């Protein structure tokens, strides 16, 4: 079974990293997707150790 995220009916595969990462940046995430949902999905691939931080545009 493939693992990934479905957004607006479009499946995007999410693969585990082969080495540890310090930071993950997600871009173009629609505002209707809540941080809790992203954290839940990302937790399948490893431990989320810090809260989500939003980056202002412009």
C-alpha positions in Angstrom: 0.0 0.0 0.0 1.4 3.4 -1.0 1.6 6.2 1.6 0.8 9.7 0.7 -1.6 12.6 1.0 -4.7 13.3 -1.0 -5.5 17.0 -1.6 -8.6 17.9 -3.7 -8.7 14.3 -5.0 -5.1 14.3 -6.2 -2.8 11.7 -4.5 0.8 12.8 -3.8 3.1 10.1 -2.6 5.2 10.8 0.5 8.3 8.8 1.0 10.4 8.5 4.1 13.8 10.1 4.1 16.9 7.9 4.0 18.7 10.2 6.5 17.5 12.4 9.3 16.3 15.8 8.4 16.4 19.0 10.5 13.7 20.9 8.7 10.8 20.3 6.3 9.2 23.0 4.3 5.8 22.6 2.8 4.6 25.1 0.1 1.4 25.7 -1.7 -0.7 24.0 1.1 -4.3 25.2 0.9 -5.5 27.0 4.0 -8.3 24.5 4.5 -5.8 21.8 5.4 -5.2 22.2 9.2 -1.8 21.9 10.8 -3.1 19.0 12.9 -3.9 17.0 9.8 -0.4 17.6 8.3 1.3 16.6 11.6 -0.7 13.4 11.7 0.2 12.5 8.2 3.9 13.4 8.7 4.1 11.4 11.9 3.7 8.3 9.8 7.3 8.9 8.5 9.0 9.9 11.8 8.6 11.9 14.9 7.5 15.6 14.5 9.6 17.4 17.1 8.5 21.0 16.7 5.3 22.9 16.0 4.3 24.1 12.6 5.6 27.6 11.7 3.9 29.7 9.0 6.1 31.8 6.7 4.5 35.0 5.6 4.3 35.7 1.8 6.1 38.8 0.5 
